Amino acid sequence: MRMTADFPTARAAALTGTMAKHFGHKIPVTHDARHAVLTFEMGVARIEAQDASLHLTLEAADAGALERLREVIESHLLRFAHREDPAPLSWTPPA
C-alpha cells in the first residue's frame, strides 16, 4: 500500500537532512542533499526536497502498518518544522 503528501516549506533540504539524521540513529537510512529513504520495520518512507516543498511517499504491506508509518513521519516532521507553524498534512488515500 502507498500514500503520498506534500509539505510546503522553504526549508525542504534542511528538513530532509534533519529527518534523515534523526532516524539514522535508529533505523537504516540513505540520504543525500535532496532525498532520504527511511526503512522502518513497518514500511519505507521516501522524502524528496523540492524547490518549495517536501514530497513524501510512504509504502507498507497493509493499512495498519501504513497508518503507523504515517503517524511517525508526520509527527516528527511537524515537530521539526515547528517554526513554520505547520498544519497537518493532507495525504492521498492509501492505494
Sine and cosine of phi, psi and omega as CSV:
sin_phi,cos_phi,sin_psi,cos_psi,sin_omega,cos_omega
0.00,0.00,0.44,-0.90,-0.09,-1.00
-0.57,-0.82,0.55,-0.84,0.14,-0.99
-0.55,-0.83,0.42,-0.91,-0.02,-1.00
-0.71,-0.71,0.35,-0.94,0.09,-1.00
-0.41,-0.91,0.40,-0.92,0.11,-0.99
-0.88,-0.47,0.68,-0.74,-0.01,-1.00
-0.88,-0.48,0.94,-0.33,-0.02,-1.00
-0.93,0.37,0.77,-0.64,0.00,-1.00
-0.26,-0.96,0.55,-0.84,0.12,-0.99
-1.00,0.05,-0.11,0.99,-0.06,-1.00
-0.93,-0.38,0.62,0.79,-0.11,-0.99
-0.85,0.53,-0.76,0.65,-0.03,-1.00
-0.90,0.43,-0.66,0.75,0.00,-1.00
-0.90,0.43,-0.67,0.74,0.01,-1.00
-0.93,0.38,-0.59,0.81,0.07,-1.00
-0.87,0.49,-0.72,0.69,0.03,-1.00
-0.89,0.45,-0.66,0.75,0.02,-1.00
-0.89,0.46,-0.71,0.70,0.02,-1.00
-0.88,0.47,-0.71,0.71,-0.03,-1.00
-0.90,0.45,-0.70,0.72,-0.02,-1.00
-0.92,0.38,-0.66,0.75,0.00,-1.00
-0.87,0.49,-0.79,0.61,-0.07,-1.00
-0.98,0.22,-0.36,0.93,-0.01,-1.00
-0.88,0.47,-0.30,0.95,0.06,-1.00
-0.99,0.15,-0.20,0.98,-0.14,-0.99
-0.85,-0.53,-0.52,0.85,-0.10,-1.00
-0.66,-0.75,0.23,-0.97,0.10,-1.00
-0.92,0.40,0.76,-0.64,-0.01,-1.00
-0.67,-0.74,0.69,-0.73,0.21,-0.98
-0.87,-0.50,0.62,-0.78,0.02,-1.00
-0.34,-0.94,0.38,-0.93,0.17,-0.98
-0.69,-0.72,-0.29,-0.96,-0.11,-0.99
-0.89,0.45,-0.43,0.90,-0.11,-0.99
-0.82,-0.57,-0.08,1.00,-0.06,-1.00
-0.67,-0.74,0.51,-0.86,0.14,-0.99
-0.58,-0.82,0.61,-0.79,0.10,-0.99
-0.83,-0.56,0.88,-0.48,-0.04,-1.00
-0.94,-0.34,0.88,-0.48,-0.08,-1.00
-0.96,-0.28,0.97,-0.22,0.03,-1.00
-1.00,-0.09,0.24,-0.97,0.10,-1.00
-0.87,0.49,-0.60,0.80,-0.09,-1.00
-1.00,0.06,-0.18,0.98,0.00,-1.00
0.29,-0.96,-0.18,-0.98,-0.06,-1.00
-0.84,-0.55,0.70,-0.71,0.09,-1.00
-0.92,-0.40,0.77,-0.64,0.07,-1.00
-0.91,-0.41,0.74,-0.67,-0.01,-1.00
-0.85,-0.52,0.79,-0.62,0.03,-1.00
-0.83,-0.55,0.87,-0.50,0.05,-1.00
-0.99,0.16,0.86,-0.50,0.07,-1.00
-0.95,-0.31,-0.05,-1.00,-0.09,-1.00
-0.85,0.52,-0.69,0.72,-0.06,-1.00
-0.75,-0.66,0.39,0.92,-0.01,-1.00
-0.25,-0.97,0.19,-0.98,0.20,-0.98
-0.95,-0.30,0.71,-0.70,0.12,-0.99
-0.97,-0.25,0.84,-0.54,-0.06,-1.00
-0.93,-0.36,0.73,-0.68,0.08,-1.00
-0.79,-0.62,0.83,-0.56,0.01,-1.00
-0.90,-0.43,0.67,-0.74,0.04,-1.00
-0.71,-0.70,0.71,-0.71,0.03,-1.00
-0.48,-0.88,0.27,-0.96,-0.08,-1.00
-0.96,0.30,-0.50,0.87,-0.04,-1.00
-0.56,-0.83,0.14,-0.99,-0.09,-1.00
-0.89,0.45,-0.62,0.78,0.00,-1.00
-0.90,0.44,-0.71,0.70,0.02,-1.00
-0.91,0.41,-0.63,0.78,0.01,-1.00
-0.90,0.44,-0.64,0.77,0.02,-1.00
-0.92,0.39,-0.66,0.76,0.05,-1.00
-0.89,0.46,-0.67,0.74,0.03,-1.00
-0.89,0.46,-0.70,0.72,0.03,-1.00
-0.86,0.51,-0.70,0.71,0.00,-1.00
-0.87,0.49,-0.69,0.73,-0.01,-1.00
-0.91,0.42,-0.77,0.64,-0.05,-1.00
-0.91,0.42,-0.74,0.67,-0.05,-1.00
-0.91,0.41,-0.69,0.72,-0.04,-1.00
-0.90,0.44,-0.65,0.76,0.01,-1.00
-0.94,0.35,-0.69,0.73,0.00,-1.00
-0.88,0.48,-0.71,0.70,0.00,-1.00
-0.90,0.44,-0.58,0.81,0.05,-1.00
-0.92,0.38,-0.72,0.70,-0.03,-1.00
-0.93,0.36,-0.41,0.91,-0.02,-1.00
-0.98,-0.20,0.38,0.92,-0.12,-0.99
-0.83,0.56,-0.51,0.86,-0.01,-1.00
-0.90,0.44,-0.37,0.93,-0.05,-1.00
-1.00,-0.04,0.07,1.00,-0.05,-1.00
0.75,0.66,0.87,0.50,-0.13,-0.99
-0.96,0.28,0.48,-0.88,0.10,-0.99
-0.99,-0.15,0.38,-0.92,0.08,-1.00
-0.82,0.57,0.50,-0.86,-0.06,-1.00
-0.98,0.20,0.46,-0.89,0.09,-1.00
-0.97,-0.24,0.94,-0.35,-0.07,-1.00
-0.99,-0.12,0.56,-0.83,0.16,-0.99
-0.92,0.38,0.48,-0.88,0.05,-1.00
-0.88,0.47,0.57,-0.82,0.04,-1.00
-0.84,0.54,0.66,-0.75,0.02,-1.00
-0.73,-0.68,0.00,0.00,0.00,0.00
